[in-house]
Amino acid sequence: MIRLDSAHIEELRGIRKLDVDFNRNTFVVSGPNGSGKSGIIDAIEFGLTGQIGRLMGKGTKGLTVAEHGPHVDMTRFPGASFVTLKVFIPALGKSATITRKVSAARKPKIEPADPDIKAVLDEIAAHPEITLSRREILRFILAEPSKRSEEIQALLKLEAIGETRSALNTAQNRLQTLSRNAEGQVRTARDTLQRHLQISAFQSSALLGAVNLRRQILGVAAIESLTADTKLDDGFGSGREKPGLQQAVGLT
Amino acid sequence: MLTPQQRITEQFLNELGESEDVTAEQIERLRALMATGKKIKAEEFAKVFSEPGGEDVP
């Protein structure tokens, strides 16, 4: 768990500049409509995770932290939009200051540069379900039963898993089509080779026998075994054929 | 502590590894692909599972 000491918010969402002291207590934010109450929550979430939940998920297509995180008058200056949180981590008995800019949302400045403190903050950033906002909780509660699984997925930020599954399904369909086409081509090639060599079964022994018979007639060394790399015309055009054959096929 | 995404990915790869149709090399290539954190295209997955040409005659 992390306790908030204070927050300094500049040019983020609807807030130009604000300092709030939490003194590690549970707090309530109250104010008139549009006064920036949700902005404080957005700032805390952004400071801890680099994300703003209200700009993600269903119905937020096209919204990004980079573009819609800064105050509307500072959208061209995302570097001026930042949050500084002073926190206390009871489990470590340590305090830290996290400064995160909209222009570098994934690279917060953490002081002191303590690996234990960084590990705690990395864990929070990687587990969005730890920092649920009221809005996200309400959305889940109010979701239709048939949509609850989708809402859980959104809460846990598992959209990437859904996208990966979709890509795997597409890959599977494409590979199945390619496989069917390749099987057809193999069947055709085998039938053609079988017909030309006049063999009844497509077995290596029968195939080698037919090929080597012809190679012997043409005076070329026999092929010992068949592998995926074997070339049935290996040795032709190398000058090792019988002289008469070379003349017959115009090689000399 | 693994993220939910990492846990799901690891379980998926472990179950896939139990299949006889998937080689250890393919599992490792998938693991590397899914560890990038980037959106993976279907073509990249298809490439992992595409067999090299040339099958031995029985």
Interface residues (C-beta under 8 A of the other chain):
Chain A: E123 A126 H127 E129 L156 K157 L158 A160 I161 E163 T164 A167 L168 T170 A171 R174 L175 L178 V186 F202 Q203 S204 L207 L226 T227 A228 D229
Chain B: M1 T3 P4 Q5 I8 T9 M34 K39 I40 K41 A42 E43 E44 F45 A46 F49 S50 G53 G54 E55 D56 V57 P58
